[in-house]
Amino acid sequence: MKFEDGVWPEYDEQLEKLEIRLLLEAVFNRYGHDFRNYSYPSMRRRIWHRATMEQLGTISMLQHLVLHDRDAFERLLGDLVIPVTELFRDPGMFRFFRGKVAPELAKLPFVRIWHAGCASGEEAYSSAIVMDEKGLLDHSRIYATDISRQALQRAREGVVPPDRMEAYERNYEDSGGAQSIAAYYGEAGGVFRLKPSIADRIVFAEHNLVTDRSFNEFHVIFCRNVMIYFNSDLRDRVHALLYESLADGGFLILGGKESVAFTRLAGRYEIWSDEHRVYRKVR
Ligand SMILES: C[S@@+](CC[C@H](N)C(=O)[O-])C[C@H]1O[C@@H](n2cnc3c(N)ncnc32)[C@H](O)[C@@H]1O
């Protein structure tokens, strides 16, 4: 079988499944990243993309390469995680968070928020801005975690690309922001970054939802657009981890296409907003 002009070779479906299973097993054994229960169609597409980019004609050849070459593994990892995000993504959800969740958090002496699967951090910066505007940031700690070191590095830098500023301004306004989001940027040498008054309240760290345990008890957990890439078994396991990590009365906030319905824990949450995927752990 041969790679030709970006055209994938004809593949026997069973053989392809076997090779993908072996590749993901190899990645887990060698590097500790466990993608074995991620959604198959999405894995298949991304693995073939990487094989094509490396000009390899079979997934077994990709397996050989990533086992022997850490840089090649990092490139594959870059394809398997999808660190797409933005400031105030889904502004309606942040409007709801601002108007309905924050007043509940104001009743607590100290607030711990966890962004699980934070990518390059924009979601955590957004919640920090809302907490600041609600006068709650000084007694909050925001933890933001991901498996991608590259994404976390970008998150810590907190750089705002000029070509995103207009869209971020609109998102922020739509989320109920009262001033200009530019008030939260500082500029040095032509580079715009989120201000330290916001950034310093956020702890960025590596954490794998599949292989790591709970590390604290939180009043809010954002886990948005992460579990869409998992199969239903893995989704159930991660839901159990999130549930365990929530304080009684804590809020779970999922992505627009995600829900606690159809999980084993559905009955343990009150639906606070079906539209914005906000659930509250029953006390
Ligand atoms: C599409 S981004 C979502 C970012 C943000 N939550 C949002 O909705 O804008 C998905 C992120 O989940 C992370 N991710 C995937 N599998 C993970 C795992 N097992 N543990 C932690 N993070 C994971 C990816 O690295 C990626 O950064």
Ligand as a Chemical Component Dictionary entry (heavy atoms), coordinates in Angstrom:
data_LIG
# 
_chem_comp.id                   LIG 
_chem_comp.type                 NON-POLYMER 
_chem_comp.pdbx_formal_charge   0 
_chem_comp.three_letter_code    LIG 
# 
loop_
_chem_comp_atom.comp_id 
_chem_comp_atom.atom_id 
_chem_comp_atom.alt_atom_id 
_chem_comp_atom.type_symbol 
_chem_comp_atom.charge 
_chem_comp_atom.model_Cartn_x 
_chem_comp_atom.model_Cartn_y 
_chem_comp_atom.model_Cartn_z 
_chem_comp_atom.pdbx_ordinal 
LIG C1  C1  C 0  -12.541 22.259 22.010 1  
LIG S1  S1  S 1  -11.480 22.556 23.392 2  
LIG C2  C2  C 0  -12.614 23.286 24.535 3  
LIG C3  C3  C 0  -12.061 24.523 25.186 4  
LIG C4  C4  C 0  -13.056 25.274 26.090 5  
LIG N1  N1  N 0  -13.544 24.442 27.143 6  
LIG C5  C5  C 0  -14.200 25.827 25.273 7  
LIG O1  O1  O 0  -15.276 25.222 25.254 8  
LIG O2  O2  O -1 -14.013 26.856 24.620 9  
LIG C6  C6  C 0  -11.265 20.908 24.025 10 
LIG C7  C7  C 0  -10.074 20.798 24.965 11 
LIG O3  O3  O 0  -10.195 19.573 25.705 12 
LIG C8  C8  C 0  -8.906  19.100 25.948 13 
LIG N2  N2  N 0  -8.964  17.686 26.297 14 
LIG C9  C9  C 0  -9.176  16.621 25.479 15 
LIG N3  N3  N 0  -9.088  15.482 26.181 16 
LIG C10 C10 C 0  -8.831  15.832 27.468 17 
LIG C11 C11 C 0  -8.614  15.086 28.657 18 
LIG N4  N4  N 0  -8.648  13.764 28.652 19 
LIG N5  N5  N 0  -8.366  15.760 29.807 20 
LIG C12 C12 C 0  -8.317  17.126 29.814 21 
LIG N6  N6  N 0  -8.490  17.885 28.707 22 
LIG C13 C13 C 0  -8.745  17.241 27.551 23 
LIG C14 C14 C 0  -8.176  19.380 24.643 24 
LIG O4  O4  O 0  -6.775  19.389 24.819 25 
LIG C15 C15 C 0  -8.737  20.736 24.237 26 
LIG O5  O5  O 0  -7.908  21.784 24.664 27 
# 
loop_
_chem_comp_bond.comp_id 
_chem_comp_bond.atom_id_1 
_chem_comp_bond.atom_id_2 
_chem_comp_bond.value_order 
_chem_comp_bond.pdbx_ordinal 
LIG C1  S1  SING 1  
LIG S1  C2  SING 2  
LIG S1  C6  SING 3  
LIG C2  C3  SING 4  
LIG C3  C4  SING 5  
LIG C4  N1  SING 6  
LIG C4  C5  SING 7  
LIG C5  O1  DOUB 8  
LIG C5  O2  SING 9  
LIG C6  C7  SING 10 
LIG C7  O3  SING 11 
LIG C7  C15 SING 12 
LIG O3  C8  SING 13 
LIG C8  N2  SING 14 
LIG C8  C14 SING 15 
LIG N2  C9  SING 16 
LIG N2  C13 SING 17 
LIG C9  N3  DOUB 18 
LIG N3  C10 SING 19 
LIG C10 C11 SING 20 
LIG C10 C13 DOUB 21 
LIG C11 N4  SING 22 
LIG C11 N5  DOUB 23 
LIG N5  C12 SING 24 
LIG C12 N6  DOUB 25 
LIG N6  C13 SING 26 
LIG C14 O4  SING 27 
LIG C14 C15 SING 28 
LIG C15 O5  SING 29 
# 
